[in-house]
Amino acid sequence: MAVVINGRTYELVTVVAKQLGVSRLVLYRASKAGKIPFVRIGGRRLVDLEAAQHFVATQYRRKTAEAMRRVWRKRKQRKRLDK
């Protein structure tokens, strides 16, 4: 159910989440924080498709990678301490 408003394509959060390979919660939180524009139609939240793609590519994936690096560093430190 894509909707075009002022030249921007809006799509349901569930559909965009499946397309981008992230959870719905990630998109809900980003839209609530103002990082992704959204509109409400009835009880449904539709997010700007291009903005969601940009958010996932630039911010979400980077944060996930940084979190994984922190986990790996902690594991390395534990191994050093265990020796």
DRENKOLVO-641217 format. One record per atom (N, C-alpha, C): residue in one letter; atom name; x, y, z. Coordinates in nm, 3 decimals. Example, Ala and Ser with C-alpha at 12.3 -4.5 7.8 and 13.67 -1.06 7.14 Angstrom:
! residues 2
<pt><aa>a</aa><at>N</at><u>1.319</u><v>-0.569</v><w>0.780</w></pt>
<pt><aa>a</aa><at>CA</at><u>1.230</u><v>-0.450</v><w>0.780</w></pt>
<pt><aa>a</aa><at>C</at><u>1.320</u><v>-0.330</v><w>0.780</w></pt>
<pt><aa>s</aa><at>N</at><u>1.285</u><v>-0.225</v><w>0.708</w></pt>
<pt><aa>s</aa><at>CA</at><u>1.367</u><v>-0.106</v><w>0.714</w></pt>
<pt><aa>s</aa><at>C</at><u>1.290</u><v>0.003</v><w>0.787</w></pt>
! end
This chain:
! residues 83
<pt><aa>m</aa><at>N</at><u>0.083</u><v>-0.117</v><w>0.000</w></pt>
<pt><aa>m</aa><at>CA</at><u>0.000</u><v>0.000</v><w>0.000</w></pt>
<pt><aa>m</aa><at>C</at><u>0.088</u><v>0.125</v><w>0.000</w></pt>
<pt><aa>a</aa><at>N</at><u>0.158</u><v>0.149</v><w>-0.105</w></pt>
<pt><aa>a</aa><at>CA</at><u>0.244</u><v>0.267</v><w>-0.116</w></pt>
<pt><aa>a</aa><at>C</at><u>0.158</u><v>0.389</v><w>-0.145</w></pt>
<pt><aa>v</aa><at>N</at><u>0.193</u><v>0.500</v><w>-0.079</w></pt>
<pt><aa>v</aa><at>CA</at><u>0.121</u><v>0.624</v><w>-0.097</w></pt>
<pt><aa>v</aa><at>C</at><u>0.222</u><v>0.732</v><w>-0.132</w></pt>
<pt><aa>v</aa><at>N</at><u>0.193</u><v>0.813</v><w>-0.233</w></pt>
<pt><aa>v</aa><at>CA</at><u>0.281</u><v>0.922</v><w>-0.271</w></pt>
<pt><aa>v</aa><at>C</at><u>0.220</u><v>1.053</v><w>-0.222</w></pt>
<pt><aa>i</aa><at>N</at><u>0.295</u><v>1.124</v><w>-0.138</w></pt>
<pt><aa>i</aa><at>CA</at><u>0.252</u><v>1.253</v><w>-0.084</w></pt>
<pt><aa>i</aa><at>C</at><u>0.363</u><v>1.353</v><w>-0.109</w></pt>
<pt><aa>n</aa><at>N</at><u>0.332</u><v>1.459</v><w>-0.182</w></pt>
<pt><aa>n</aa><at>CA</at><u>0.430</u><v>1.563</v><w>-0.216</w></pt>
<pt><aa>n</aa><at>C</at><u>0.555</u><v>1.505</v><w>-0.283</w></pt>
<pt><aa>g</aa><at>N</at><u>0.536</u><v>1.405</v><w>-0.367</w></pt>
<pt><aa>g</aa><at>CA</at><u>0.648</u><v>1.347</v><w>-0.440</w></pt>
<pt><aa>g</aa><at>C</at><u>0.731</u><v>1.248</v><w>-0.360</w></pt>
<pt><aa>r</aa><at>N</at><u>0.694</u><v>1.219</v><w>-0.237</w></pt>
<pt><aa>r</aa><at>CA</at><u>0.767</u><v>1.123</v><w>-0.155</w></pt>
<pt><aa>r</aa><at>C</at><u>0.681</u><v>0.998</v><w>-0.137</w></pt>
<pt><aa>t</aa><at>N</at><u>0.744</u><v>0.882</v><w>-0.143</w></pt>
<pt><aa>t</aa><at>CA</at><u>0.673</u><v>0.756</v><w>-0.131</w></pt>
<pt><aa>t</aa><at>C</at><u>0.673</u><v>0.709</v><w>0.014</w></pt>
<pt><aa>y</aa><at>N</at><u>0.554</u><v>0.683</v><w>0.065</w></pt>
<pt><aa>y</aa><at>CA</at><u>0.538</u><v>0.633</v><w>0.201</w></pt>
<pt><aa>y</aa><at>C</at><u>0.485</u><v>0.491</v><w>0.194</w></pt>
<pt><aa>e</aa><at>N</at><u>0.536</u><v>0.406</v><w>0.282</w></pt>
<pt><aa>e</aa><at>CA</at><u>0.498</u><v>0.265</v><w>0.283</w></pt>
<pt><aa>e</aa><at>C</at><u>0.480</u><v>0.220</v><w>0.428</w></pt>
<pt><aa>l</aa><at>N</at><u>0.403</u><v>0.114</v><w>0.448</w></pt>
<pt><aa>l</aa><at>CA</at><u>0.380</u><v>0.059</v><w>0.582</w></pt>
<pt><aa>l</aa><at>C</at><u>0.512</u><v>0.017</v><w>0.646</w></pt>
<pt><aa>v</aa><at>N</at><u>0.520</u><v>0.036</v><w>0.776</w></pt>
<pt><aa>v</aa><at>CA</at><u>0.641</u><v>0.002</v><w>0.850</w></pt>
<pt><aa>v</aa><at>C</at><u>0.677</u><v>-0.145</v><w>0.833</w></pt>
<pt><aa>t</aa><at>N</at><u>0.579</u><v>-0.233</v><w>0.838</w></pt>
<pt><aa>t</aa><at>CA</at><u>0.607</u><v>-0.376</v><w>0.827</w></pt>
<pt><aa>t</aa><at>C</at><u>0.668</u><v>-0.411</v><w>0.692</w></pt>
<pt><aa>v</aa><at>N</at><u>0.618</u><v>-0.350</v><w>0.586</w></pt>
<pt><aa>v</aa><at>CA</at><u>0.668</u><v>-0.377</v><w>0.451</w></pt>
<pt><aa>v</aa><at>C</at><u>0.812</u><v>-0.326</v><w>0.437</w></pt>
<pt><aa>v</aa><at>N</at><u>0.836</u><v>-0.205</v><w>0.484</w></pt>
<pt><aa>v</aa><at>CA</at><u>0.970</u><v>-0.146</v><w>0.474</w></pt>
<pt><aa>v</aa><at>C</at><u>1.069</u><v>-0.227</v><w>0.557</w></pt>
<pt><aa>a</aa><at>N</at><u>1.028</u><v>-0.270</v><w>0.675</w></pt>
<pt><aa>a</aa><at>CA</at><u>1.116</u><v>-0.349</v><w>0.761</w></pt>
<pt><aa>a</aa><at>C</at><u>1.158</u><v>-0.479</v><w>0.691</w></pt>
<pt><aa>k</aa><at>N</at><u>1.064</u><v>-0.545</v><w>0.627</w></pt>
<pt><aa>k</aa><at>CA</at><u>1.097</u><v>-0.668</v><w>0.554</w></pt>
<pt><aa>k</aa><at>C</at><u>1.192</u><v>-0.640</v><w>0.439</w></pt>
<pt><aa>q</aa><at>N</at><u>1.168</u><v>-0.532</v><w>0.365</w></pt>
<pt><aa>q</aa><at>CA</at><u>1.252</u><v>-0.498</v><w>0.251</w></pt>
<pt><aa>q</aa><at>C</at><u>1.395</u><v>-0.468</v><w>0.294</w></pt>
<pt><aa>l</aa><at>N</at><u>1.410</u><v>-0.398</v><w>0.407</w></pt>
<pt><aa>l</aa><at>CA</at><u>1.543</u><v>-0.355</v><w>0.451</w></pt>
<pt><aa>l</aa><at>C</at><u>1.612</u><v>-0.454</v><w>0.543</w></pt>
<pt><aa>g</aa><at>N</at><u>1.540</u><v>-0.556</v><w>0.588</w></pt>
<pt><aa>g</aa><at>CA</at><u>1.601</u><v>-0.657</v><w>0.673</w></pt>
<pt><aa>g</aa><at>C</at><u>1.624</u><v>-0.611</v><w>0.816</w></pt>
<pt><aa>v</aa><at>N</at><u>1.537</u><v>-0.525</v><w>0.867</w></pt>
<pt><aa>v</aa><at>CA</at><u>1.545</u><v>-0.481</v><w>1.005</w></pt>
<pt><aa>v</aa><at>C</at><u>1.411</u><v>-0.509</v><w>1.073</w></pt>
<pt><aa>s</aa><at>N</at><u>1.408</u><v>-0.493</v><w>1.204</w></pt>
<pt><aa>s</aa><at>CA</at><u>1.282</u><v>-0.517</v><w>1.273</w></pt>
<pt><aa>s</aa><at>C</at><u>1.191</u><v>-0.395</v><w>1.263</w></pt>
<pt><aa>r</aa><at>N</at><u>1.064</u><v>-0.419</v><w>1.285</w></pt>
<pt><aa>r</aa><at>CA</at><u>0.967</u><v>-0.309</v><w>1.284</w></pt>
<pt><aa>r</aa><at>C</at><u>0.998</u><v>-0.210</v><w>1.394</w></pt>
<pt><aa>l</aa><at>N</at><u>1.044</u><v>-0.262</v><w>1.508</w></pt>
<pt><aa>l</aa><at>CA</at><u>1.073</u><v>-0.178</v><w>1.623</w></pt>
<pt><aa>l</aa><at>C</at><u>1.180</u><v>-0.074</v><w>1.591</w></pt>
<pt><aa>v</aa><at>N</at><u>1.279</u><v>-0.111</v><w>1.512</w></pt>
<pt><aa>v</aa><at>CA</at><u>1.384</u><v>-0.017</v><w>1.472</w></pt>
<pt><aa>v</aa><at>C</at><u>1.323</u><v>0.101</v><w>1.398</w></pt>
<pt><aa>l</aa><at>N</at><u>1.233</u><v>0.073</v><w>1.305</w></pt>
<pt><aa>l</aa><at>CA</at><u>1.171</u><v>0.180</v><w>1.227</w></pt>
<pt><aa>l</aa><at>C</at><u>1.073</u><v>0.261</v><w>1.311</w></pt>
<pt><aa>y</aa><at>N</at><u>1.000</u><v>0.195</v><w>1.401</w></pt>
<pt><aa>y</aa><at>CA</at><u>0.909</u><v>0.269</v><w>1.488</w></pt>
<pt><aa>y</aa><at>C</at><u>0.986</u><v>0.367</v><w>1.577</w></pt>
<pt><aa>r</aa><at>N</at><u>1.095</u><v>0.318</v><w>1.636</w></pt>
<pt><aa>r</aa><at>CA</at><u>1.175</u><v>0.404</v><w>1.724</w></pt>
<pt><aa>r</aa><at>C</at><u>1.238</u><v>0.520</v><w>1.647</w></pt>
<pt><aa>a</aa><at>N</at><u>1.289</u><v>0.492</v><w>1.528</w></pt>
<pt><aa>a</aa><at>CA</at><u>1.351</u><v>0.598</v><w>1.448</w></pt>
<pt><aa>a</aa><at>C</at><u>1.248</u><v>0.703</v><w>1.406</w></pt>
<pt><aa>s</aa><at>N</at><u>1.129</u><v>0.659</v><w>1.372</w></pt>
<pt><aa>s</aa><at>CA</at><u>1.026</u><v>0.755</v><w>1.332</w></pt>
<pt><aa>s</aa><at>C</at><u>0.979</u><v>0.836</v><w>1.453</w></pt>
<pt><aa>k</aa><at>N</at><u>0.970</u><v>0.772</v><w>1.568</w></pt>
<pt><aa>k</aa><at>CA</at><u>0.930</u><v>0.843</v><w>1.690</w></pt>
<pt><aa>k</aa><at>C</at><u>1.035</u><v>0.945</v><w>1.731</w></pt>
<pt><aa>a</aa><at>N</at><u>1.163</u><v>0.914</v><w>1.707</w></pt>
<pt><aa>a</aa><at>CA</at><u>1.273</u><v>1.004</v><w>1.741</w></pt>
<pt><aa>a</aa><at>C</at><u>1.290</u><v>1.116</v><w>1.638</w></pt>
<pt><aa>g</aa><at>N</at><u>1.217</u><v>1.107</v><w>1.527</w></pt>
<pt><aa>g</aa><at>CA</at><u>1.224</u><v>1.211</v><w>1.426</w></pt>
<pt><aa>g</aa><at>C</at><u>1.332</u><v>1.188</v><w>1.321</w></pt>
<pt><aa>k</aa><at>N</at><u>1.391</u><v>1.071</v><w>1.318</w></pt>
<pt><aa>k</aa><at>CA</at><u>1.496</u><v>1.041</v><w>1.221</w></pt>
<pt><aa>k</aa><at>C</at><u>1.439</u><v>0.999</v><w>1.086</w></pt>
<pt><aa>i</aa><at>N</at><u>1.316</u><v>0.951</v><w>1.086</w></pt>
<pt><aa>i</aa><at>CA</at><u>1.248</u><v>0.911</v><w>0.963</w></pt>
<pt><aa>i</aa><at>C</at><u>1.111</u><v>0.979</v><w>0.961</w></pt>
<pt><aa>p</aa><at>N</at><u>1.080</u><v>1.055</v><w>0.855</w></pt>
<pt><aa>p</aa><at>CA</at><u>0.948</u><v>1.116</v><w>0.847</w></pt>
<pt><aa>p</aa><at>C</at><u>0.839</u><v>1.010</v><w>0.829</w></pt>
<pt><aa>f</aa><at>N</at><u>0.724</u><v>1.034</v><w>0.889</w></pt>
<pt><aa>f</aa><at>CA</at><u>0.613</u><v>0.939</v><w>0.876</w></pt>
<pt><aa>f</aa><at>C</at><u>0.481</u><v>1.015</v><w>0.873</w></pt>
<pt><aa>v</aa><at>N</at><u>0.379</u><v>0.945</v><w>0.827</w></pt>
<pt><aa>v</aa><at>CA</at><u>0.242</u><v>0.996</v><w>0.832</w></pt>
<pt><aa>v</aa><at>C</at><u>0.155</u><v>0.886</v><w>0.890</w></pt>
<pt><aa>r</aa><at>N</at><u>0.047</u><v>0.928</v><w>0.950</w></pt>
<pt><aa>r</aa><at>CA</at><u>-0.051</u><v>0.832</v><w>1.000</w></pt>
<pt><aa>r</aa><at>C</at><u>-0.176</u><v>0.840</v><w>0.914</w></pt>
<pt><aa>i</aa><at>N</at><u>-0.219</u><v>0.726</v><w>0.870</w></pt>
<pt><aa>i</aa><at>CA</at><u>-0.344</u><v>0.717</v><w>0.795</w></pt>
<pt><aa>i</aa><at>C</at><u>-0.428</u><v>0.613</v><w>0.868</w></pt>
<pt><aa>g</aa><at>N</at><u>-0.533</u><v>0.660</v><w>0.930</w></pt>
<pt><aa>g</aa><at>CA</at><u>-0.610</u><v>0.572</v><w>1.017</w></pt>
<pt><aa>g</aa><at>C</at><u>-0.523</u><v>0.536</v><w>1.136</w></pt>
<pt><aa>g</aa><at>N</at><u>-0.512</u><v>0.409</v><w>1.163</w></pt>
<pt><aa>g</aa><at>CA</at><u>-0.426</u><v>0.364</v><w>1.273</w></pt>
<pt><aa>g</aa><at>C</at><u>-0.291</u><v>0.314</v><w>1.226</w></pt>
<pt><aa>r</aa><at>N</at><u>-0.262</u><v>0.336</v><w>1.098</w></pt>
<pt><aa>r</aa><at>CA</at><u>-0.138</u><v>0.283</v><w>1.042</w></pt>
<pt><aa>r</aa><at>C</at><u>-0.032</u><v>0.392</v><w>1.030</w></pt>
<pt><aa>r</aa><at>N</at><u>0.092</u><v>0.353</v><w>1.052</w></pt>
<pt><aa>r</aa><at>CA</at><u>0.203</u><v>0.445</v><w>1.037</w></pt>
<pt><aa>r</aa><at>C</at><u>0.276</u><v>0.410</v><w>0.908</w></pt>
<pt><aa>l</aa><at>N</at><u>0.289</u><v>0.509</v><w>0.822</w></pt>
<pt><aa>l</aa><at>CA</at><u>0.362</u><v>0.491</v><w>0.697</w></pt>
<pt><aa>l</aa><at>C</at><u>0.488</u><v>0.576</v><w>0.703</w></pt>
<pt><aa>v</aa><at>N</at><u>0.603</u><v>0.515</v><w>0.669</w></pt>
<pt><aa>v</aa><at>CA</at><u>0.730</u><v>0.586</v><w>0.675</w></pt>
<pt><aa>v</aa><at>C</at><u>0.777</u><v>0.619</v><w>0.534</w></pt>
<pt><aa>d</aa><at>N</at><u>0.855</u><v>0.725</v><w>0.526</w></pt>
<pt><aa>d</aa><at>CA</at><u>0.915</u><v>0.766</v><w>0.399</w></pt>
<pt><aa>d</aa><at>C</at><u>1.017</u><v>0.660</v><w>0.358</w></pt>
<pt><aa>l</aa><at>N</at><u>0.997</u><v>0.600</v><w>0.244</w></pt>
<pt><aa>l</aa><at>CA</at><u>1.078</u><v>0.488</v><w>0.199</w></pt>
<pt><aa>l</aa><at>C</at><u>1.225</u><v>0.527</v><w>0.180</w></pt>
<pt><aa>e</aa><at>N</at><u>1.251</u><v>0.638</v><w>0.112</w></pt>
<pt><aa>e</aa><at>CA</at><u>1.389</u><v>0.680</v><w>0.087</w></pt>
<pt><aa>e</aa><at>C</at><u>1.460</u><v>0.716</v><w>0.217</w></pt>
<pt><aa>a</aa><at>N</at><u>1.392</u><v>0.785</v><w>0.307</w></pt>
<pt><aa>a</aa><at>CA</at><u>1.452</u><v>0.822</v><w>0.434</w></pt>
<pt><aa>a</aa><at>C</at><u>1.483</u><v>0.698</v><w>0.518</w></pt>
<pt><aa>a</aa><at>N</at><u>1.396</u><v>0.599</v><w>0.514</w></pt>
<pt><aa>a</aa><at>CA</at><u>1.420</u><v>0.475</v><w>0.588</w></pt>
<pt><aa>a</aa><at>C</at><u>1.542</u><v>0.402</v><w>0.532</w></pt>
<pt><aa>q</aa><at>N</at><u>1.553</u><v>0.397</v><w>0.401</w></pt>
<pt><aa>q</aa><at>CA</at><u>1.670</u><v>0.333</v><w>0.339</w></pt>
<pt><aa>q</aa><at>C</at><u>1.798</u><v>0.405</v><w>0.380</w></pt>
<pt><aa>h</aa><at>N</at><u>1.794</u><v>0.537</v><w>0.378</w></pt>
<pt><aa>h</aa><at>CA</at><u>1.911</u><v>0.617</v><w>0.415</w></pt>
<pt><aa>h</aa><at>C</at><u>1.946</u><v>0.596</v><w>0.562</w></pt>
<pt><aa>f</aa><at>N</at><u>1.847</u><v>0.593</v><w>0.649</w></pt>
<pt><aa>f</aa><at>CA</at><u>1.870</u><v>0.570</v><w>0.791</w></pt>
<pt><aa>f</aa><at>C</at><u>1.936</u><v>0.436</v><w>0.816</w></pt>
<pt><aa>v</aa><at>N</at><u>1.884</u><v>0.331</v><w>0.755</w></pt>
<pt><aa>v</aa><at>CA</at><u>1.938</u><v>0.197</v><w>0.777</w></pt>
<pt><aa>v</aa><at>C</at><u>2.081</u><v>0.187</v><w>0.724</w></pt>
<pt><aa>a</aa><at>N</at><u>2.106</u><v>0.246</v><w>0.608</w></pt>
<pt><aa>a</aa><at>CA</at><u>2.238</u><v>0.238</v><w>0.547</w></pt>
<pt><aa>a</aa><at>C</at><u>2.343</u><v>0.318</v><w>0.624</w></pt>
<pt><aa>t</aa><at>N</at><u>2.305</u><v>0.433</v><w>0.676</w></pt>
<pt><aa>t</aa><at>CA</at><u>2.406</u><v>0.520</v><w>0.737</w></pt>
<pt><aa>t</aa><at>C</at><u>2.413</u><v>0.511</v><w>0.888</w></pt>
<pt><aa>q</aa><at>N</at><u>2.301</u><v>0.496</v><w>0.955</w></pt>
<pt><aa>q</aa><at>CA</at><u>2.302</u><v>0.500</v><w>1.101</w></pt>
<pt><aa>q</aa><at>C</at><u>2.284</u><v>0.364</v><w>1.166</w></pt>
<pt><aa>y</aa><at>N</at><u>2.185</u><v>0.290</v><w>1.125</w></pt>
<pt><aa>y</aa><at>CA</at><u>2.154</u><v>0.164</v><w>1.194</w></pt>
<pt><aa>y</aa><at>C</at><u>2.265</u><v>0.061</v><w>1.177</w></pt>
<pt><aa>r</aa><at>N</at><u>2.310</u><v>0.040</v><w>1.057</w></pt>
<pt><aa>r</aa><at>CA</at><u>2.415</u><v>-0.060</v><w>1.033</w></pt>
<pt><aa>r</aa><at>C</at><u>2.544</u><v>-0.021</v><w>1.102</w></pt>
<pt><aa>r</aa><at>N</at><u>2.576</u><v>0.109</v><w>1.103</w></pt>
<pt><aa>r</aa><at>CA</at><u>2.699</u><v>0.155</v><w>1.168</w></pt>
<pt><aa>r</aa><at>C</at><u>2.692</u><v>0.129</v><w>1.318</w></pt>
<pt><aa>k</aa><at>N</at><u>2.577</u><v>0.159</v><w>1.380</w></pt>
<pt><aa>k</aa><at>CA</at><u>2.563</u><v>0.137</v><w>1.523</w></pt>
<pt><aa>k</aa><at>C</at><u>2.573</u><v>-0.011</v><w>1.557</w></pt>
<pt><aa>t</aa><at>N</at><u>2.516</u><v>-0.095</v><w>1.473</w></pt>
<pt><aa>t</aa><at>CA</at><u>2.524</u><v>-0.239</v><w>1.497</w></pt>
<pt><aa>t</aa><at>C</at><u>2.667</u><v>-0.287</v><w>1.488</w></pt>
<pt><aa>a</aa><at>N</at><u>2.741</u><v>-0.239</v><w>1.389</w></pt>
<pt><aa>a</aa><at>CA</at><u>2.881</u><v>-0.278</v><w>1.373</w></pt>
<pt><aa>a</aa><at>C</at><u>2.964</u><v>-0.231</v><w>1.493</w></pt>
<pt><aa>e</aa><at>N</at><u>2.940</u><v>-0.109</v><w>1.540</w></pt>
<pt><aa>e</aa><at>CA</at><u>3.013</u><v>-0.058</v><w>1.655</w></pt>
<pt><aa>e</aa><at>C</at><u>2.984</u><v>-0.141</v><w>1.780</w></pt>
<pt><aa>a</aa><at>N</at><u>2.860</u><v>-0.180</v><w>1.798</w></pt>
<pt><aa>a</aa><at>CA</at><u>2.823</u><v>-0.262</v><w>1.913</w></pt>
<pt><aa>a</aa><at>C</at><u>2.892</u><v>-0.398</v><w>1.906</w></pt>
<pt><aa>m</aa><at>N</at><u>2.899</u><v>-0.456</v><w>1.789</w></pt>
<pt><aa>m</aa><at>CA</at><u>2.967</u><v>-0.585</v><w>1.774</w></pt>
<pt><aa>m</aa><at>C</at><u>3.116</u><v>-0.572</v><w>1.803</w></pt>
<pt><aa>r</aa><at>N</at><u>3.178</u><v>-0.462</v><w>1.760</w></pt>
<pt><aa>r</aa><at>CA</at><u>3.320</u><v>-0.441</v><w>1.790</w></pt>
<pt><aa>r</aa><at>C</at><u>3.344</u><v>-0.434</v><w>1.940</w></pt>
<pt><aa>r</aa><at>N</at><u>3.254</u><v>-0.366</v><w>2.012</w></pt>
<pt><aa>r</aa><at>CA</at><u>3.267</u><v>-0.359</v><w>2.158</w></pt>
<pt><aa>r</aa><at>C</at><u>3.258</u><v>-0.498</v><w>2.221</w></pt>
<pt><aa>v</aa><at>N</at><u>3.167</u><v>-0.579</v><w>2.173</w></pt>
<pt><aa>v</aa><at>CA</at><u>3.154</u><v>-0.716</v><w>2.225</w></pt>
<pt><aa>v</aa><at>C</at><u>3.280</u><v>-0.795</v><w>2.198</w></pt>
<pt><aa>w</aa><at>N</at><u>3.336</u><v>-0.785</v><w>2.078</w></pt>
<pt><aa>w</aa><at>CA</at><u>3.457</u><v>-0.859</v><w>2.046</w></pt>
<pt><aa>w</aa><at>C</at><u>3.575</u><v>-0.814</v><w>2.131</w></pt>
<pt><aa>r</aa><at>N</at><u>3.585</u><v>-0.683</v><w>2.154</w></pt>
<pt><aa>r</aa><at>CA</at><u>3.695</u><v>-0.633</v><w>2.239</w></pt>
<pt><aa>r</aa><at>C</at><u>3.683</u><v>-0.689</v><w>2.381</w></pt>
<pt><aa>k</aa><at>N</at><u>3.562</u><v>-0.691</v><w>2.434</w></pt>
<pt><aa>k</aa><at>CA</at><u>3.542</u><v>-0.744</v><w>2.568</w></pt>
<pt><aa>k</aa><at>C</at><u>3.579</u><v>-0.892</v><w>2.574</w></pt>
<pt><aa>r</aa><at>N</at><u>3.544</u><v>-0.966</v><w>2.472</w></pt>
<pt><aa>r</aa><at>CA</at><u>3.579</u><v>-1.109</v><w>2.469</w></pt>
<pt><aa>r</aa><at>C</at><u>3.729</u><v>-1.128</v><w>2.466</w></pt>
<pt><aa>k</aa><at>N</at><u>3.798</u><v>-1.045</v><w>2.386</w></pt>
<pt><aa>k</aa><at>CA</at><u>3.944</u><v>-1.055</v><w>2.381</w></pt>
<pt><aa>k</aa><at>C</at><u>4.005</u><v>-1.025</v><w>2.516</w></pt>
<pt><aa>q</aa><at>N</at><u>3.954</u><v>-0.922</v><w>2.583</w></pt>
<pt><aa>q</aa><at>CA</at><u>4.007</u><v>-0.886</v><w>2.714</w></pt>
<pt><aa>q</aa><at>C</at><u>3.984</u><v>-0.997</v><w>2.815</w></pt>
<pt><aa>r</aa><at>N</at><u>3.869</u><v>-1.061</v><w>2.811</w></pt>
<pt><aa>r</aa><at>CA</at><u>3.841</u><v>-1.172</v><w>2.903</w></pt>
<pt><aa>r</aa><at>C</at><u>3.937</u><v>-1.287</v><w>2.879</w></pt>
<pt><aa>k</aa><at>N</at><u>3.964</u><v>-1.317</v><w>2.752</w></pt>
<pt><aa>k</aa><at>CA</at><u>4.056</u><v>-1.427</v><w>2.720</w></pt>
<pt><aa>k</aa><at>C</at><u>4.196</u><v>-1.397</v><w>2.773</w></pt>
<pt><aa>r</aa><at>N</at><u>4.237</u><v>-1.270</v><w>2.761</w></pt>
<pt><aa>r</aa><at>CA</at><u>4.371</u><v>-1.233</v><w>2.812</w></pt>
<pt><aa>r</aa><at>C</at><u>4.377</u><v>-1.247</v><w>2.963</w></pt>
<pt><aa>l</aa><at>N</at><u>4.269</u><v>-1.209</v><w>3.031</w></pt>
<pt><aa>l</aa><at>CA</at><u>4.266</u><v>-1.216</v><w>3.176</w></pt>
<pt><aa>l</aa><at>C</at><u>4.259</u><v>-1.361</v><w>3.226</w></pt>
<pt><aa>d</aa><at>N</at><u>4.196</u><v>-1.447</v><w>3.147</w></pt>
<pt><aa>d</aa><at>CA</at><u>4.181</u><v>-1.587</v><w>3.188</w></pt>
<pt><aa>d</aa><at>C</at><u>4.313</u><v>-1.664</v><w>3.177</w></pt>
<pt><aa>k</aa><at>N</at><u>4.404</u><v>-1.617</v><w>3.096</w></pt>
<pt><aa>k</aa><at>CA</at><u>4.531</u><v>-1.690</v><w>3.075</w></pt>
<pt><aa>k</aa><at>C</at><u>4.620</u><v>-1.684</v><w>3.191</w></pt>
! end
